[in-house]
Amino acid sequence: MNFSLYIADVSADFTAPLSDVSVLERSNAEFTFELSKPVDKVRWFLDNVELRPNKQMEFVDDGKTHKLIIRDVEVTDEGQISVLVGDKKSSAALFVQELSPDFVKPLRDVTVKERGVAEFITEVNKEGITVKWFVQNKEIEEDEKYEIYAEGRTHRLVVKDAVLPDAGEIMARVEGKTLKANLTVEGKSFNPLHAGKFVLC
């Protein structure tokens, strides 16, 4: 009589499921879970959309321990993170706290010759922030004199054709936070070679 021994293939179970994660905007979020045994494949999801490894998303497989690392998290990344292992599923929430708008680069004083161009540059902590510019306490808008640029997190004010009355305090403001710098305009030196000739009678 022949006997055969059948050993069932026991699927992996979660020994430490996912837990909720709360992070500050533009920081990294990390989700970790552990299984009862190593597996060949796990699938990660954000709000039921399957994730793929890329510059922002990193999948870490360390035997029975698996991690999802989300870098430079945005508010739009907030949602439900799920992992599927065979027919087993674990889910947790990703909460993202929005950063308060702030400056991360100060303004510098600028000195230019009369009729020159002055440029003031600052940087904020995230994109999509509106920076207001003031010259001598008066809010300005773009015109023939002033150019205002917003390029990602970098903001610039360009003062064209600077003259002596333009000298004074320059301010950049965002939601109650203010940076200040001074614009100095130097008058052109008198050059007798360029002066008109005087005829004495």
Long-range contacts (C-beta under 8 A, 24 or more apart in sequence): 11-86, 11-87, 11-88, 12-36, 12-37, 12-38, 12-39, 12-85, 12-86, 12-88, 13-88, 14-85, 14-88, 14-90, 15-64, 17-90, 17-92, 18-81, 18-82, 18-83, 18-90, 18-91, 18-92, 19-92, 20-92, 20-93, 20-94, 20-95, 21-81, 21-92, 21-93, 21-94, 21-95, 22-94, 22-95, 22-96, 22-97, 23-73, 23-94, 23-95, 23-96, 23-97, 24-96, 24-97, 24-99, 25-73, 25-74, 25-75, 25-96, 25-97, 25-98, 25-99, 25-126, 26-72, 26-73, 26-74, 26-99, 26-125, 26-126, 27-72, 27-73, 28-69, 28-70, 28-71, 28-72, 28-73, 29-69, 29-70, 29-73, 29-77, 29-94, 29-96, 30-67, 30-68, 30-69, 30-70, 31-67, 31-68, 31-70, 31-81, 31-83, 31-92, 31-94, 32-65, 32-66, 32-67, 33-65, 33-66, 33-83, 33-90, 34-64, 34-65, 34-66, 35-64, 35-65, 35-66, 35-85, 36-64, 37-64, 38-63, 38-64, 39-85, 39-86, 41-85, 42-66, 42-83, 42-84, 42-85, 43-83, 43-84, 43-85, 44-68, 44-81, 44-82, 44-83, 45-81, 45-82, 45-83, 45-84, 46-77, 46-79, 46-80, 46-81, 46-82, 46-94, 47-79, 47-80, 48-80, 48-82, 70-94, 99-125, 99-126, 100-175, 101-125, 101-126, 101-129, 101-174, 101-175, 101-177, 102-174, 102-177, 103-172, 103-174, 103-177, 103-179, 104-153, 106-179, 106-181, 107-170, 107-172, 107-179, 107-180, 107-181, 108-181, 109-181, 109-182, 109-183, 109-184, 110-170, 110-181, 110-182, 110-183, 110-184, 111-183, 111-184, 111-185, 111-186, 112-162, 112-183, 112-184, 112-185, 112-186, 113-162, 113-185, 113-186, 113-188, 114-162, 114-163, 114-164, 114-185, 114-186, 114-187, 114-188, 115-161, 115-162, 115-163, 115-188, 116-162, 116-185, 117-158, 117-159, 117-160, 117-161, 117-162, 118-158, 118-159, 118-162, 118-166, 118-183, 118-185, 119-156, 119-157, 119-158, 119-159, 120-156, 120-157, 120-158, 120-159, 120-170, 120-172, 120-181, 120-183, 121-154, 121-155, 121-156, 122-154, 122-155, 122-156, 122-172, 122-179, 123-153, 123-154, 123-155, 124-153, 124-155, 124-174, 125-153, 126-153, 127-152, 127-153, 129-153, 129-174, 130-174, 131-155, 131-172, 131-173, 131-174, 132-172, 132-173, 132-174, 133-157, 133-170, 133-171, 133-172, 133-173, 134-169, 134-170, 134-171, 134-172, 134-173, 135-159, 135-166, 135-168, 135-169, 135-170, 135-171, 135-183, 136-168, 136-169, 137-169, 137-171, 159-183
